[in-house]
């Protein structure tokens, strides 16, 4: 990193917030990805059929 950029970021009191936001994003991204990849096929098929299930029709608002 150049000396100018290093001095700018060293003096910035709010540089902490984007780093924390990035860490939270990465954690959530990996958590969701791991959960999707570990899901059983039966669970995914059940979720895929939700819109076409035999549930009662929603009331129409006219």
N, C-alpha and C positions, 0 to 999 in steps of 0.2 A: 504494500500500500504506500502511496506517495506520502511525503511528509505533510503536505497541505491537507490531504484527506484525513490523515491520522490526527492532526491537530484539530480539525473541524469536528470529527466524531468524538474525540477525547473531551472536548469542551461542551458537547451537547448533552443536556440533562435528560432528554426524552428519547435517546437512542435505545433505551432499555425496553420501551413499549413495543416497537416493531419486532424485536427479537423474541419477546414473550409471545406475541401474536403468532409469529412463525412457528414457534415450538408447539403451541396449542394446535395450530392447523395440522402440522405434521403428525402429532399424536392422534388426533381425531381421524385423519386420513388413513393412517395405518390400522387403527382400531376397526374402522368400517370395512376396509379392504380385507382384513383378516377374518372378520365375522362373515362376510359374503363368501369368501373362499372356503371357509370351514362349514358352511351351511349344508345340510343334507339335501339330497335331490328331492325327497318326499316333501320337505318343507317348502322348497322353491316351487314345486308343482302345485302345492296347495295355495300358495300365494298367487300363482299365475292364474288360478281358476276363480279368484275372488270376484271379478266383475261378471263372470258367467255362472255364478252359483244359483241355487234354487231358492234363494231368499225372497222374502216378500218384496214386491216392487215399492219403490219410494213413492210417496204421495205426490201427485202433480199439483203444482201451484198455478192456478189460472186466474 
